[in-house]
Amino acid sequence: MDPQDHQQPELRQVLVLQPPYVFNIHEHLFTDRFHVLKAYDSPLPTRDFLHANAQSVKVVLCSGAGPITADVIRDLLALKLVVTDATGVNHIDMAECGRRGIVVTNAGDVYSDDVADAAIGLLIDVMRRITSGDRFVRGGRWPTSREYPLGAKSFDVMVFKLEGKRVGIVGLGNIGSRVATRLEAMGCIVSYTSRQKKQSTHFTFYPNILQLAFDSDALVLCCALTSNTRHMINNKVMKALGKKGIIVNVARGALIDEVELVKCLVEGEIGGVGLDVFENEPNAPRELFELDNVVFLPHAAAFTNESFYDVAQVMIANLEAFFTNKPLLTLVNNKF
């Protein structure tokens, strides 16, 4: 039996199955305030650890790296709150939470500026071939081939200016609106599609993704992953975007049909992609590794020192609110 299980039950217990990035960096901020039960450090199998603490644990701390499944929820009989360090909640079985009356909090909009910055960075990188140029210099090719990039003879290299480009935002929420503001300041023509038209913005609204793709030079994906948005970027949308079109995804990998994306990129049907997220993380399509019009990030668009500290503060504030019967700060509306 884990020694923790013999301790006197505490009112401020917080269970961690797998430590979120934020918890790893700022663990002391949590352990100074709460009694943290670390399932990942226990000699017990996870299921046994959950059963041993099932009657006392009311709160679970999690991230995308440690999904909260229906089985986990069913094992924790006293569970009332799930606190995630992420913005999206597709790593949590929200339907099971709803059935049990368990509430969920997320990071709110803390990451929004950092993700928006990363989206712009990926777009510029793909359009201007910055990462490709870096490889060109590091690979020692500059002294022997001075024609990079527009003088290349072996393939049709496309390097584009950002100003004046038509950029479609898919999902004009906290992140999408920040991406739109940044792009407009850089001289882009911004339009968007979303679940509904936003009355508070002057950007042009498109009711469907296909028409938006037809009228855009690039798409930036910022929407949530749902059953309706899964694989919304399919072959038709990619073909509508065209051979010079660029896709940036800082939302969720499964928004894109990755098999079709690989095919379109390899066959030159679209101009390039900047991907922070993938359909089967942490595995990225190996077929794209050698393509100069593809830029990857390891699902790290939100990762800054500042955002991690701020998210830790939001998570702690939610935990304090829960244990003192006060309103939660970033309650997720459970529509699942």
For each residue, the residues with C-beta under 8 A, 3 or more apart:
1: 5 6 44 52
2: 5 42 43 44 49 52
3: 6 7
4: 7 37 38 42
5: 1 2 52 53
6: 1 3
7: 3 4 10 35
8:
9: 13 56
10: 7 13 35
11: 323
12: 33 34 35 319 323
13: 9 10 34 35 36 37 53 56 57 58 59
14: 30 34 35 36 37 59 60 61 83 319
15: 36 37 39 53 57 59 60 61 76
16: 19 20 23 36 37 38 39 40 60 61 62 66
17: 39 40 46 60 62 66 68 72
18: 39 40 62 63 65 66
19: 16 23 24 27 38 40 66
20: 16 23 24 61 62 63 65 66 84 85 86
21: 24 25 63 65 85 303 308
22: 25 26 63 85 308 311 312 315
23: 16 19 20 26 27 30 61 63 85 312
24: 19 20 21 27
25: 21 22 308 312
26: 22 23 29 30 308 309 312
27: 19 23 24 30 31 36
28: 31 32
29: 26 32 33 312 313 316
30: 14 23 26 27 33 34 36 61 312 315 316 319
31: 27 28 34 36
32: 28 29
33: 12 29 30 316 319 320
34: 12 13 14 30 31 319
35: 7 10 12 13 14
36: 13 14 15 16 27 30 31 61
37: 4 13 14 15 16 49 53 57
38: 4 16 19 41 42
39: 15 16 17 18 42 46 49 50
40: 16 17 18 19
41: 38
42: 2 4 38 39 46 49
43: 2
44: 1 2 48 49 52
45: 48 49
46: 17 39 42 49 50
47: 50 51 75
48: 44 45 51 52
49: 2 37 39 42 44 45 46 52 53
50: 39 46 47 53 54 72 75 76
51: 47 48 54 75
52: 1 2 5 44 48 49
53: 5 13 15 37 49 50 56 57 76
54: 50 51 57 75 76 77 78
55: 77 78
56: 9 13 53 78
57: 13 15 37 53 54 60 76 78 79
58: 13 78 79 80 81 322
59: 13 14 15 79 80 81 82 83 319 322
60: 14 15 16 17 57 68 72 76 79 81 82 83
61: 14 15 16 20 23 30 36 83 84 85 315
62: 16 17 18 20 66 67 68 82 83 84 85 91 92
63: 18 20 21 22 23 66 84 85 86 91
64: 67 84 86 88 91 299
65: 18 20 21
66: 16 17 18 19 20 62 63 91
67: 62 64 72 91 92
68: 17 60 62 72 73 82 91 92 93 97
69: 72 73 93 96
70: 73 74 93 95 96
71: 74 75
72: 17 50 60 67 68 69 75 76
73: 68 69 70 76 79 93 96 97 100 102
74: 70 71 96
75: 47 50 51 54 71 72
76: 15 50 53 54 57 60 72 73 79
77: 54 55
78: 54 55 56 57 58
79: 57 58 59 60 73 76 82 100 102
80: 58 59 101 102 103 322
81: 58 59 60 102 103 104 105 318 322 328
82: 59 60 62 68 79 92 97 102 103 104 105
83: 14 59 60 61 62 104 105 315 318 319
84: 20 61 62 63 64 89 91 92 104 105 106 107
85: 20 21 22 23 61 62 63 107 311 312 315
86: 20 63 64 89 91 106 107
87: 106 107 108 109 111 112 174 175 302
88: 64 91 106 224 225 251 252
89: 84 86 92 94 104 106 332
90: 224 225 252
91: 62 63 64 66 67 68 84 86 88
92: 62 67 68 82 84 89 97 104
93: 68 69 70 73 96 97
94: 89 97 98 104 332 334 336
95: 70 98 99 336
96: 69 70 73 74 93 99 100 102
97: 68 73 82 92 93 94 100 102 103 104 334 336
98: 94 95 101 102 334 336
99: 95 96
100: 73 79 96 97
101: 80 98
102: 73 79 80 81 82 96 97 98
103: 80 81 82 97 328 331 332 334
104: 81 82 83 84 89 92 94 97 331 332 334
105: 81 82 83 84 315 318 328 329 330 331 332
106: 84 86 87 88 89 330 332
107: 84 85 86 87 110 111 311 314 315 330
108: 87 314 329 330
109: 87 112 174
110: 107 307 310 311 314
111: 87 107 114 115 175 301 302 307 311
112: 87 109 115 116 174 175 178
113: 116 117 178
114: 111 117 118 301 302 303 304 306 307
115: 111 112 118 119 175 178 222 250 301 302
116: 112 113 119 120 175 178 179 182
117: 113 114 120 121 182
118: 114 115 121 122 250 276 297 300 301 302
119: 115 116 122 123 175 179 220 222 248 250 274 276 301
120: 116 117 123 124 179 182 183 186
121: 117 118 124 125
122: 118 119 125 126 248 250 274 275 276 295 297 301
123: 119 120 126 127 162 167 218 220 246 248 274
124: 120 121 127 128 130 162
125: 121 122 128 129 130 131 274 295
126: 122 123 129 246 248 271 272 273 274 293 294 295
127: 123 124 159 160 161 162 165 218 246 272
128: 124 125 133 159 160 162
129: 125 126 132 133 149 157 159 292 293
130: 124 125 133 134
131: 125 134 135 295
132: 129 135 136 149 292 293
133: 128 129 130 136 137 148 149
134: 130 131 137 138
135: 131 132 138 139 292
136: 132 133 139 141 142 148 149
137: 133 134 141 142
138: 134 135
139: 135 136
140: 143 144
141: 136 137 144 145 148
142: 136 137 145 146 148
143: 140 146
144: 140 141
145: 141 142 148
146: 142 143 151
147: 150 151 152 153
148: 133 136 141 142 145 151 152
149: 129 132 133 136 152 157 159
150: 147 157 159
151: 146 147 148
152: 147 148 149 155 157
153: 147
154:
155: 152
156: 268
157: 129 149 150 152 292
158: 244 271 272 293
159: 127 128 129 149 150
160: 127 128 165 217 244 246 271
161: 127 164 165
162: 123 124 127 128 165 186 187 188
163: 186 187 188
164: 161 187 188 189
165: 127 160 161 162 188 189 217 218
166: 188 189 191 215 216 217 218
167: 123 183 188 189 190 191 216 217 218 219 220
168: 190 191 192 193 206 212 213 215 216 218 219 220
169: 172 176 179 180 183 190 191 192 193 203 219 220 222
170: 176 192 193 194 209 212 219 220 221 222 223 232 233 251 255
171: 175 176 192 193 194 221 222 223 224 251
172: 169 176 177 180 192 194 198 201 203 222
173: 176 177 194 222 223 224
174: 87 109 112 177 178
175: 87 111 112 115 116 119 171 178 179 222 250 251
176: 169 170 171 172 173 179 180 192 194 220 222 223
177: 172 173 174 180 181 201
178: 112 113 115 116 174 175 181 182
179: 116 119 120 169 175 176 182 183 220 222
180: 169 172 176 177 183 184 190 192 201 203
181: 177 178 184 185
182: 116 117 120 178 179 185 186
183: 120 167 169 179 180 186 188 190 220
184: 180 181 187 188 190 203
185: 181 182
186: 120 162 163 182 183
187: 162 163 164 184
188: 162 163 164 165 166 167 183 184
189: 164 165 166 167
190: 167 168 169 180 183 184 203 204
191: 166 167 168 169 203 204 205 206 212 215 216
192: 168 169 170 171 172 176 180 198 201 203 204 205 206 212
193: 168 169 170 171 205 206 207 208 209 212
194: 170 171 172 173 176 197 198 205 223
195:
196:
197: 194 205 207
198: 172 192 194 201 203 205
199:
200:
201: 172 177 180 192 198
202:
203: 169 172 180 184 190 191 192 198
204: 190 191 192
205: 191 192 193 194 197 198
206: 168 191 192 193 209 211 212 215
207: 193 197 211
208: 193 211 212
209: 170 193 206 212 213 232 233 237
210: 213 214 236 237 240
211: 206 207 208 214 215
212: 168 170 191 192 193 206 208 209 215 216 219
213: 168 209 210 216 219 237 238 240 241 245
214: 210 211 240 241
215: 166 168 191 206 211 212
216: 166 167 168 191 212 213 219 241 245
217: 160 165 166 167 244 245 246
218: 123 127 165 166 167 168 241 245 246 247 248
219: 167 168 169 170 212 213 216 233 237 241 245 246 247 248
220: 119 123 167 168 169 170 176 179 183 248 250
221: 170 171 233 247 248 249 250 251 255 256
222: 115 119 169 170 171 172 173 175 176 179 250 251
223: 170 171 173 176 194 229 251 255
224: 88 90 171 173 229 251 252
225: 88 90 229 230 251 252 254 255
226: 229 230
227: 230
228: 232
229: 223 224 225 226 232 255
230: 225 226 227 254 255
231: 234 254 255 256 257
232: 170 209 228 229 237 255
233: 170 209 219 221 237 238 247 249 255 256 257 261
234: 231 237 238 257 260
235: 238 239 257 260 263 264
236: 210 239 240
237: 209 210 213 219 232 233 234 240 241
238: 213 233 234 235 241 245 247 260 261 264 269 270
239: 235 236 242 264 269
240: 210 213 214 236 237
241: 213 214 216 218 219 237 238 245 246 247 270
242: 239 245 270 271
243: 268 269 270 271
244: 158 160 217 271
245: 213 216 217 218 219 238 241 242 270 271
246: 123 126 127 160 217 218 219 241 270 271 272 273 274
247: 218 219 221 233 238 241 256 261 270 272 273 274
248: 119 122 123 126 218 219 220 221 273 274 275
249: 221 233 252 253 255 256 273 274 275 276 277
250: 115 118 119 122 175 220 221 222 276 277 301
251: 88 170 171 175 221 222 223 224 225 255 277
252: 88 90 224 225 249 255 277
253: 249 256 258 275 277 278 279 280 281
254: 225 230 231 279
255: 170 221 223 225 229 230 231 232 233 249 251 252
256: 221 231 233 247 249 253 260 261 279
257: 231 233 234 235 260 261
258: 253 261 262 278 279 280 285
259: 262 263
260: 234 235 238 256 257 263 264
261: 233 238 247 256 257 258 264 265 273 285
262: 258 259 265 266 285 287 288
263: 235 259 260 266 267 269
264: 235 238 239 260 261 267 269 270
265: 261 262 268 269 270 272 273 287 288 291 293 294
266: 262 263 287 291
267: 263 264
268: 156 243 265
269: 238 239 243 263 264 265
270: 238 241 242 243 245 246 247 264 265 273
271: 126 158 160 242 243 244 245 246 293
272: 126 127 158 246 247 265 293 294 295
273: 126 246 247 248 249 261 265 270 288 293 294 295
274: 119 122 123 125 126 246 247 248 249 294 295 297
275: 122 248 249 253 278 284 294 295 296 297
276: 118 119 122 249 250 296 297 298 299 300 301
277: 249 250 251 252 253 281 299
278: 253 258 275 281 282 283 284 285 299
279: 253 254 256 258
280: 253 258 283
281: 253 277 278 299
282: 278 298 299
283: 278 280
284: 275 278 288 289 296
285: 258 261 262 278 288 289
286: 289
287: 262 265 266
288: 262 265 273 284 285 291 294 296
289: 284 285 286 294
290:
291: 265 266 288 294
292: 129 132 135 157
293: 126 129 132 158 265 271 272 273
294: 126 265 272 273 274 275 288 289 291
295: 122 125 126 131 272 273 274 275
296: 275 276 284 288
297: 118 122 274 275 276 300 301
298: 276 282
299: 64 276 277 278 281 282
300: 118 276 297 303
301: 111 114 115 118 119 122 250 276 297
302: 87 111 114 115 118 307
303: 21 114 300 307 308
304: 114 307 308
305: 308 309
306: 114 309 310
307: 110 111 114 302 303 304 310 311
308: 21 22 25 26 303 304 305 311 312
309: 26 305 306 312 313
310: 110 306 307 313 314
311: 22 85 107 110 111 307 308 314 315
312: 22 23 25 26 29 30 85 308 309 315 316
313: 29 309 310 316 317
314: 107 108 110 310 311 317 318 329 330
315: 22 30 61 83 85 105 107 311 312 318 319
316: 29 30 33 312 313 319 320
317: 313 314 320 321 329
318: 81 83 105 314 315 321 322 328 329 330
319: 12 14 30 33 34 59 83 315 316 322 323
320: 33 316 317 323 324 326
321: 317 318 324 326 327 328 329
322: 58 59 80 81 318 319 325 326 328
323: 11 12 319 320
324: 320 321
325: 322
326: 320 321 322
327: 321 331
328: 81 103 105 318 321 322 331
329: 105 108 314 317 318 321
330: 105 106 107 108 314 318
331: 103 104 105 327 328
332: 89 94 103 104 105 106
333:
334: 94 97 98 103 104
335:
336: 94 95 97 98
